[in-house]
Amino acid sequence: MANHSISSDLKQCTLRLWNDGWDIVAICEMLGISQASMYRWEAIFAEYGDVNCPPSPIQGQSLRILTRALMTACEELFAEESDLYLDEVITWLGLTHDIIVSKATLCRNLKEVGLTRKILHKMAAERNEVLREDKNELTWARHYGRAMAGQRAELSDVFSHGDRYSLAAALTIDGYMAADVVEGSFDSETFYEFIATKVLPYMNPFPAEQSVLVLDNCRIHHYANLVDLVRNAGKSHSSCVTS
């Protein structure tokens, strides 16, 4: 059944016939409507007392031209947060100033007052302790912002990477055998500790199964004490040279 507009009168007539005891299949065949529509109209009528849903409170004719006061407010907003998306500004205008505006209208009005889109110029927030306290050290994904013509779209950002962790894992053809995480990077000593305490206990003497330890050409894998540890445990040590 193709979609088509159904008048309120027909919807009301349908519900009256249904309430009067008419068979729902007969009503649908006679009026050319679906049972799903009838159930939907009944639910709407039960909730709102009408066969049509009331209009959304945010619907209405949107503004085509923003006032000078609103544009000044937008300029101040972008001066504080130059990386805002247009959707966010539209939401802000609706919540703060109780107006509805389309994205195209907002974009056109911003261009008319000189608020143009440009690549963000990021400044290290570490230079300012007050700004730094407001940041959570997340990496910003936004690369564009808005500012007045002739001015940079500046953004204070945290350039520090925060805490870093490194993961090492021993992998067999059947899955992971062991894994370890350290703060910072692995060095010869921490990698030696990982092999000694978490990998070798699960290996077997050569040439049994799981008796060969294959490592890439990383410098810490050639630690002399590590090579001696593996060989003294009866296992075979092999390096895989990578380019």
N, C-alpha and C positions, 0 to 999 in steps of 0.2 A: 504494500500500500504506500503510495507516494506521499511525501510530506506536503501538507497544505495548511493554510491558515483556517482556523475554525472559530467562528464568532462566539461571543459570550452567550447569545440567545440559544444557539444550538447546544452548547455545553449544559446550560440550565435545563433545557428541554430533555436532554439525555438523562440527567440525574433525576428529574421528576418522573420520567417513565420507569426508571429503575426502582425508585422508591414506591411507585404504585404497583409494583409486582411484575412488571414485564420481564421476560427472559432476556438475559444479557446478550445472548447470541442473536436473538431476533432484533434487538435494538441496534447492534453493530451492523447487521446485514441491511437493515432498513435505512440507517443514516450514513452508512459508509464510513464508519469509524472503527478503531481497534479497541479491544478490551483493555489493553494497557493504558490507553488514553482515559477510558472511563475510570479506572482505578486511580489514576493520577489526579483527575479532576475531583474525585470524591475526597481524596486526601487533602487537596488544597482547600476545598470547601469546608472540611472539618476543622482545619487549622485557622483559616482566615475568614470564614463566613462568606466567601465569594469563590467563583469558579476560576478566577485569575489571581496569580500571586501579586501582592502589592509591589509597586516599583521600588527599586533599591534606593536607599537614602542618599547614595553617592552618585546616582544617575542624574543627568540633567544636561543642559546646554553648556558646554565648556567655554571658557573665555578664549577669545582669539587674540586679544591685546592685553598685556599685563600693565598695570598702572606703574607710574614712576616710583611710588613707594614700595611696591612689590619688587621691582627690579633692583632698587637700592638694597632691599633685604636679601635678594639673591647675590648681589655683589659682596655683601658682608659675609654671607654664608660661604661663598667660594673663597673668600680671603682667609677664612679659618680652616676650611676643608676643601682644598682645591681639587681633590681626586674624586669628588662625588659623581655618581652616575645620574643621568637625567631621571631615571625611575625614582631614585632616592629623593631628588629635589621635588618631584611631583608629589610624592607622599608627604614630604615636609610641608609643602604649600597647602595640601589638603588638611593636614592635622593642625597646623599652626595658624593658617589664614582662612581656612574653610572655603577654599576655592577649588574648582576642577579645571584642569588644563591638560591638553594633549601633549605628547612628547614633541610632535612637530611644531606646535605653537610655542612651547617653551624654548626649543632650539632656535627658532626664528627670532624670538624676542631677545635671547641671550646674545645672538650675533649682532642684532641691531644696536645694543648698548656696548658692544666691543668685548664681550666675554667669549673668547674663542678657545677652541680645543687645541691643546698642544702637549708635547711630551713633558712629563713631570721632571723637574729638577730637584733631585733628592739631596737633602742636607743631613749630615750625621747628627742624630739627636744626642749622642754622647757628649757633644760640646755644651749641652745645656742640661743640667741635672734635673731641672723641673720637668722639661719635656721627656727626659729619659724615664722618669718615674711613671709617666703615663703610658709607656709602651710595654708590650708584653713580649718583645723580641721575635714576633712572627714576621716572616718574610712577606713583604707587600707584593701582591700579584698585579696591582694596577700600574699602568705605565703612562696613562694620559690623564690630564686634568684641564681645568679652565682657569683663565686669568684674563685681566684686561689687556687689550692690544698693546704690545710693546713691553709687557711685563712677563716675567717667568711664572709658570705654575709651580710653586715650590711646595715641597712636602718634607717635614722632619721625619726621618726614619732611623731605625736602629740598625746599624751595620754589623754589630757583633753577632756571631753565630750561636752564642749560648753554649751550653754543655754539649760536648760531642762524645759519641760512644763508638766503639769498634766491635765487630762481631767476627768470631772465628768458628768454623764448623768443620767436623770430620764427616765426610760423606762416603758411603759405600754404595754398591749397586742396588742394595736393598733399602737405602734411605739414610737418614742422619744417624750417626753413631754418638756424636757428642757435640756440644756447642758451648761457647763462653762469650761473655760480654765484659768489656773493660771500659772505664771512662778514659777518654783520650784515644791514643793509638797503642797497638801492640808493639812491644819491643822484644829484643832477644830473650830477656828474662821472663816476661809475662807469657810469651809464646811457649817457651820451654816449660813453664809451669802448667800450661794448658795441655801440652802433649803428655807430660809426665803423669798428671793426675786424672785426666779425663779421656785420654785416647788410648795410651798403651795398656791400661787395665782391661780393655775390651779387645785387644789384639792377641794373636797367637804366634808361637815360634815359627820361623820360616822352615819349610815351604807350605805350611798349613794355610787354611782359608783365613783371610784378614791378617796376613803376616807381612804385607808390603805397604809402606807409608809413602805415598806420592805427594810431593810438594811442588809448588811453582818456583820460579827463580827469584823470589823475594829475598832480600839480603838477610833478614832475620832467620830465614829457614836454613841458612848455611852456618849457623852458630855451631862451633866445634863441639861444645858440650852437648848440644842437642843430637848431633850425629852420633856421638859416643853413647849417649843414653839409649838411642834406638837400637844400635848394633849390640850393645851389651845385654839388651833385653831379648836378643835372639830374633829381632825383626829386621827386615830389609828396608833400607832408606834409599829412595830414588828421587831425583830432582827432574822436574819437567820444565825445560827451557821455553819461555814464551817471548814473543817479540812484541 
